Amino acid sequence: MKDVIIYTTKTCPYCYKAKSLLKGLDIAYQEVSVDFNSELRAEMALKAGKTSVPQIWFGENHIGGCDDLHELHAAGNLFEALN
């Protein structure tokens, strides 16, 4: 299974929604908080091409944000993307 990395902020409801889905599916993830850290936010933006949070990766594959994660799950492709 690929490592899951999610860039978040403490005030983002979509971050909590994405993490809740991952927790509910027993998918371990590494959370990278970009709160008050302009270097980490810049790193995330460079990698994702977006500045919004959350930004989620499965290994080297950029999944996108919360809506993208939920769409992947609704389509039945989330676990396939993890392997």
C-alpha positions, 0 to 999 in steps of 0.5 A: 500500500502506498503512503498517504500524505495530506497537507492540511490546516487546522481551520479547514473543514475540508481537511477534517472531512478528508481525514475523517474518510481516511480514518473511517476506512482505516487508511493510515496517513501522514498529516503535514500541517501548513499552518503558519509555515510558508515554506511547507505551504510553498512546497505543497503548492509547487508539488500540487500546482494549487494553494488550497488545502487539503492536498493529498498524495498516494505515494507519488500520485497527487490525488487532489483535494477533499472532493477528489478523494471522495469522488475516488471513493464513490467510484470504488477506486480508492483502494485500487489507487492505494495499491 
